[in-house]
Amino acid sequence: MGSLFRTPKAPAPINVAAVGQQQAAENTRSAQQQAAYNRPNQTDAFGNTVNWSQSGTDANGNPVFQVNQQLGATGQRMAGGLGGLADRYFDQAGGSSGIDRALGMYDQTMDPRNERMRAAAESRLRNQGFDPSSEAFRTQMSDVALQQNEARNNFATGAWGQAINERGQQMRELSPGVQFGMGTTSPQMVNAPGVNVGTVDYGQLNNMAYQQQANVYNQQMQQRNAMLGGLSGIGGSILSAPVGGGASVGGSLFTRLLGGGGGGGGGLSPGMIQAMQAQGIPLQPGQYGPMQ
């Protein structure tokens, strides 16, 4: 019977601060795990690598990552070869050094001839009676110099174009190898599918647990109240049951408790009668035994 009268204990309220800290820790764990899953180290067919590593933490303590990308042995060899090929291409086909070499060969061949042409033109003008100090003489000699310079420029332009064509042909022949080399210097990594790591909703879990405890508490309170109400009704029915002589069980007990009568049939004392009348309790003759 002791358990019927023990009041059920209500569930403790949710500790919002503790649940918030628990949820924050869970969110951090989930974020770090998701970052680790989505940063795989890779190595392609040519030995090129991509590696992730944690380089430290930021001002808030969050991890800071860095990615390291490195060419394999094949890529490094091809990168050096392509660089050297480009240097030779532009050195031979273009740039000041290529033009200087072409013009150097031209001058070496044409300078003696041009000098003879200038001497012949000067001799011809003198024979024709032109004064070397005259404007007409200077104009004629200037035209000769312009023609020789134009010829030199045309040679340089032609040499440049010819070199470009020759280098272009060589590059076309080398194109398959160049493409392969460029492929080895461009890491071909797998586009790995992303991984989404879910988090545990501690707020919802704590709220569900609290609701379950509250439901159990409410059910226990309802059962307790129902039992107490039933016992009260049963007790009232027993106390009002008649025992003969116009008295009831409750009245007889009341008389014995307050009137104190043993075997001699005691009744209510005058003071008790006054008190009951003051409370508005109706008194019937013989209901609580003889009145004194």
NUTI-336138 format. One record per residue (C-alpha): residue in one letter; x negated, y negated, z negated; residue number from 1. Coordinates in nm, 2 decimals, always signed. Last residue first. Layout:
REM NUTI-336138
a, X, Y, Z, NUM
...
This chain:
REM NUTI-336138
q, +2.55, -1.30, -2.77, 292
m, +2.68, -1.20, -2.43, 291
p, +2.75, -0.83, -2.39, 290
g, +2.57, -0.67, -2.09, 289
y, +2.44, -0.84, -1.78, 288
q, +2.76, -0.83, -1.57, 287
g, +2.99, -0.77, -1.88, 286
p, +3.16, -1.10, -1.85, 285
q, +3.06, -1.27, -1.52, 284
l, +2.79, -1.53, -1.51, 283
p, +2.73, -1.76, -1.22, 282
i, +2.38, -1.88, -1.16, 281
g, +2.38, -2.26, -1.12, 280
q, +2.03, -2.31, -1.25, 279
a, +2.17, -2.49, -1.57, 278
q, +2.40, -2.19, -1.61, 277
m, +2.10, -1.95, -1.61, 276
a, +1.92, -2.17, -1.87, 275
q, +2.22, -2.19, -2.09, 274
i, +2.27, -1.82, -2.08, 273
m, +1.90, -1.76, -2.16, 272
g, +1.93, -1.99, -2.47, 271
p, +2.24, -1.81, -2.59, 270
s, +2.07, -1.47, -2.57, 269
l, +2.18, -1.23, -2.31, 268
g, +2.29, -0.89, -2.42, 267
g, +2.16, -0.58, -2.61, 266
g, +2.30, -0.24, -2.56, 265
g, +2.18, -0.06, -2.87, 264
g, +1.95, +0.19, -2.69, 263
g, +1.70, -0.08, -2.61, 262
g, +1.81, -0.43, -2.54, 261
g, +1.53, -0.68, -2.44, 260
g, +1.76, -0.94, -2.30, 259
l, +1.52, -1.07, -2.04, 258
l, +1.36, -0.75, -1.90, 257
r, +1.64, -0.52, -2.00, 256
t, +1.91, -0.75, -1.87, 255
f, +1.72, -0.81, -1.55, 254
l, +1.68, -0.44, -1.50, 253
s, +2.05, -0.39, -1.55, 252
g, +2.13, -0.67, -1.33, 251
g, +1.90, -0.54, -1.05, 250
v, +2.06, -0.20, -1.08, 249
s, +2.41, -0.34, -1.08, 248
a, +2.67, -0.38, -1.35, 247
g, +3.05, -0.35, -1.33, 246
g, +3.06, -0.07, -1.58, 245
g, +2.88, +0.15, -1.34, 244
v, +2.54, +0.16, -1.17, 243
p, +2.62, -0.06, -0.87, 242
a, +2.34, -0.12, -0.59, 241
s, +2.23, -0.48, -0.57, 240
l, +1.87, -0.40, -0.67, 239
i, +1.84, -0.12, -0.41, 238
s, +1.97, -0.33, -0.13, 237
g, +1.74, -0.62, -0.21, 236
g, +1.44, -0.39, -0.23, 235
i, +1.51, -0.24, +0.11, 234
g, +1.55, -0.59, +0.27, 233
s, +1.22, -0.71, +0.11, 232
l, +1.04, -0.39, +0.23, 231
g, +1.17, -0.46, +0.59, 230
g, +1.05, -0.82, +0.58, 229
l, +0.71, -0.72, +0.45, 228
m, +0.67, -0.46, +0.72, 227
a, +0.78, -0.71, +1.00, 226
n, +0.54, -0.97, +0.86, 225
r, +0.25, -0.72, +0.86, 224
q, +0.33, -0.60, +1.22, 223
q, +0.35, -0.96, +1.35, 222
m, +0.02, -1.05, +1.18, 221
q, -0.15, -0.74, +1.32, 220
q, -0.03, -0.82, +1.67, 219
n, -0.14, -1.18, +1.64, 218
y, -0.49, -1.07, +1.52, 217
v, -0.52, -0.82, +1.81, 216
n, -0.42, -1.09, +2.06, 215
a, -0.68, -1.33, +1.91, 214
q, -0.95, -1.07, +1.93, 213
q, -0.87, -1.01, +2.30, 212
q, -0.86, -1.38, +2.37, 211
y, -1.20, -1.42, +2.20, 210
a, -1.35, -1.15, +2.41, 209
m, -1.21, -1.30, +2.73, 208
n, -1.35, -1.64, +2.63, 207
n, -1.69, -1.50, +2.56, 206
l, -1.70, -1.32, +2.89, 205
q, -1.59, -1.63, +3.08, 204
g, -1.86, -1.85, +2.92, 203
y, -2.12, -1.58, +2.97, 202
d, -2.06, -1.58, +3.35, 201
v, -2.34, -1.34, +3.46, 200
t, -2.53, -1.47, +3.76, 199
g, -2.54, -1.34, +4.11, 198
v, -2.86, -1.28, +4.31, 197
n, -2.83, -1.36, +4.68, 196
v, -3.09, -1.19, +4.89, 195
g, -3.18, -1.35, +5.23, 194
p, -3.25, -1.13, +5.53, 193
a, -3.62, -1.11, +5.63, 192
n, -3.71, -1.31, +5.94, 191
v, -4.01, -1.09, +6.02, 190
m, -4.34, -1.27, +6.08, 189
q, -4.51, -1.31, +6.42, 188
p, -4.81, -1.52, +6.32, 187
s, -4.91, -1.76, +6.60, 186
t, -5.29, -1.72, +6.66, 185
t, -5.25, -1.37, +6.80, 184
g, -4.98, -1.49, +7.04, 183
m, -5.21, -1.77, +7.16, 182
g, -5.47, -1.51, +7.24, 181
f, -5.23, -1.30, +7.44, 180
q, -5.12, -1.60, +7.63, 179
v, -5.48, -1.70, +7.71, 178
g, -5.55, -1.34, +7.83, 177
p, -5.25, -1.35, +8.06, 176
s, -5.34, -1.70, +8.18, 175
l, -5.71, -1.63, +8.26, 174
e, -5.65, -1.61, +8.64, 173
r, -5.42, -1.92, +8.62, 172
m, -5.69, -2.09, +8.41, 171
q, -5.95, -2.01, +8.68, 170
q, -5.73, -2.15, +8.95, 169
g, -5.67, -2.46, +8.75, 168
r, -6.04, -2.51, +8.69, 167
e, -6.10, -2.49, +9.07, 166
n, -5.82, -2.73, +9.14, 165
i, -5.94, -2.97, +8.88, 164
a, -6.29, -2.95, +9.01, 163
q, -6.17, -3.03, +9.36, 162
g, -5.97, -3.32, +9.24, 161
w, -6.26, -3.47, +9.05, 160
a, -6.50, -3.42, +9.34, 159
g, -6.26, -3.59, +9.57, 158
t, -6.22, -3.88, +9.34, 157
a, -6.60, -3.91, +9.29, 156
f, -6.66, -3.89, +9.67, 155
n, -6.40, -4.15, +9.74, 154
n, -6.57, -4.38, +9.49, 153
r, -6.91, -4.33, +9.65, 152
a, -6.77, -4.40, +10.00, 151
e, -6.60, -4.71, +9.87, 150
n, -6.94, -4.83, +9.72, 149
q, -7.11, -4.78, +10.06, 148
q, -6.84, -4.96, +10.24, 147
l, -6.85, -5.25, +9.99, 146
a, -7.23, -5.27, +10.03, 145
v, -7.21, -5.30, +10.41, 144
d, -6.93, -5.56, +10.38, 143
s, -7.16, -5.76, +10.14, 142
m, -7.44, -5.76, +10.41, 141
q, -7.21, -5.91, +10.67, 140
t, -7.08, -6.17, +10.43, 139
r, -7.43, -6.27, +10.32, 138
f, -7.53, -6.32, +10.68, 137
a, -7.23, -6.52, +10.76, 136
e, -7.28, -6.74, +10.45, 135
s, -7.63, -6.83, +10.57, 134
s, -7.95, -6.77, +10.37, 133
p, -8.05, -6.47, +10.58, 132
d, -8.01, -6.69, +10.89, 131
f, -7.83, -6.49, +11.16, 130
g, -8.01, -6.49, +11.50, 129
q, -7.89, -6.15, +11.63, 128
n, -8.22, -6.00, +11.55, 127
r, -8.18, -6.11, +11.19, 126
l, -7.84, -5.95, +11.18, 125
r, -7.98, -5.62, +11.32, 124
s, -8.26, -5.62, +11.07, 123
e, -8.02, -5.67, +10.78, 122
a, -7.80, -5.39, +10.90, 121
a, -8.09, -5.15, +10.95, 120
a, -8.22, -5.23, +10.60, 119
r, -7.87, -5.17, +10.45, 118
m, -7.83, -4.84, +10.63, 117
r, -8.18, -4.72, +10.52, 116
e, -8.09, -4.80, +10.16, 115
n, -7.77, -4.61, +10.20, 114
r, -7.95, -4.31, +10.32, 113
p, -8.20, -4.31, +10.04, 112
d, -7.91, -4.36, +9.79, 111
m, -7.69, -4.08, +9.94, 110
t, -7.84, -3.76, +9.80, 109
q, -7.95, -3.85, +9.46, 108
d, -7.65, -4.09, +9.43, 107
y, -7.41, -3.81, +9.51, 106
m, -7.57, -3.56, +9.26, 105
g, -7.55, -3.82, +8.99, 104
l, -7.20, -3.90, +9.09, 103
a, -7.10, -3.54, +9.03, 102
r, -7.29, -3.52, +8.70, 101
d, -7.14, -3.85, +8.58, 100
i, -6.79, -3.74, +8.67, 99
g, -6.82, -3.42, +8.47, 98
s, -6.98, -3.60, +8.17, 97
s, -6.72, -3.87, +8.17, 96
g, -6.42, -3.64, +8.12, 95
g, -6.28, -3.39, +8.36, 94
a, -6.32, -3.05, +8.52, 93
q, -6.65, -2.94, +8.37, 92
d, -6.62, -3.07, +8.01, 91
f, -6.24, -3.04, +8.01, 90
y, -6.26, -2.67, +8.10, 89
r, -6.57, -2.60, +7.89, 88
d, -6.41, -2.74, +7.57, 87
a, -6.08, -2.56, +7.64, 86
l, -6.26, -2.23, +7.68, 85
g, -6.45, -2.29, +7.35, 84
g, -6.13, -2.35, +7.16, 83
l, -5.96, -2.05, +7.32, 82
g, -6.25, -1.83, +7.22, 81
g, -6.26, -1.95, +6.86, 80
a, -5.88, -1.90, +6.82, 79
m, -5.91, -1.56, +6.98, 78
r, -6.17, -1.45, +6.72, 77
q, -5.97, -1.59, +6.43, 76
g, -5.65, -1.43, +6.56, 75
t, -5.81, -1.09, +6.59, 74
a, -5.97, -1.11, +6.24, 73
g, -5.64, -1.20, +6.08, 72
l, -5.51, -1.56, +6.06, 71
q, -5.41, -1.69, +5.72, 70
q, -5.09, -1.84, +5.57, 69
n, -5.07, -1.92, +5.20, 68
v, -4.73, -2.02, +5.06, 67
q, -4.71, -2.22, +4.73, 66
f, -4.47, -2.19, +4.44, 65
v, -4.39, -2.42, +4.15, 64
p, -4.22, -2.26, +3.84, 63
n, -3.99, -2.48, +3.63, 62
g, -4.13, -2.61, +3.31, 61
n, -3.96, -2.95, +3.33, 60
a, -4.28, -3.13, +3.43, 59
d, -4.35, -2.88, +3.71, 58
t, -4.50, -2.54, +3.67, 57
g, -4.81, -2.37, +3.82, 56
s, -4.94, -2.23, +4.15, 55
q, -4.70, -1.94, +4.18, 54
s, -4.79, -1.73, +4.48, 53
w, -4.65, -1.64, +4.82, 52
n, -4.85, -1.47, +5.09, 51
v, -4.82, -1.49, +5.47, 50
t, -5.07, -1.28, +5.66, 49
n, -5.21, -1.24, +6.02, 48
g, -5.35, -0.89, +6.07, 47
f, -5.25, -0.87, +6.44, 46
a, -4.95, -0.65, +6.39, 45
d, -4.80, -0.89, +6.12, 44
t, -4.86, -0.90, +5.75, 43
q, -4.59, -1.02, +5.51, 42
n, -4.55, -1.13, +5.15, 41
p, -4.18, -1.15, +5.05, 40
r, -4.03, -1.48, +4.93, 39
n, -3.65, -1.42, +4.91, 38
y, -3.66, -1.16, +4.63, 37
a, -3.89, -1.37, +4.41, 36
a, -3.67, -1.68, +4.46, 35
q, -3.36, -1.48, +4.37, 34
q, -3.52, -1.35, +4.05, 33
q, -3.63, -1.70, +3.95, 32
a, -3.28, -1.84, +4.01, 31
s, -3.11, -1.55, +3.82, 30
r, -3.34, -1.60, +3.52, 29
t, -3.28, -1.97, +3.52, 28
n, -2.90, -1.92, +3.54, 27
e, -2.91, -1.66, +3.26, 26
a, -3.11, -1.90, +3.03, 25
a, -2.85, -2.17, +3.10, 24
q, -2.57, -1.94, +3.02, 23
q, -2.72, -1.83, +2.69, 22
q, -2.78, -2.19, +2.59, 21
g, -2.42, -2.28, +2.68, 20
v, -2.29, -1.98, +2.48, 19
a, -2.49, -2.10, +2.18, 18
a, -2.36, -2.45, +2.20, 17
v, -2.00, -2.35, +2.26, 16
n, -1.98, -2.12, +1.95, 15
i, -1.64, -1.97, +2.02, 14
p, -1.40, -1.98, +1.72, 13
a, -1.41, -1.69, +1.47, 12
p, -1.13, -1.44, +1.50, 11
a, -0.85, -1.46, +1.24, 10
k, -0.87, -1.21, +0.95, 9
p, -0.56, -1.00, +0.88, 8
t, -0.39, -1.08, +0.54, 7
r, -0.40, -0.78, +0.31, 6
f, -0.05, -0.70, +0.18, 5
l, +0.01, -0.39, +0.38, 4
s, -0.35, -0.27, +0.33, 3
g, -0.29, -0.24, -0.05, 2
m, +0.00, +0.00, +0.00, 1
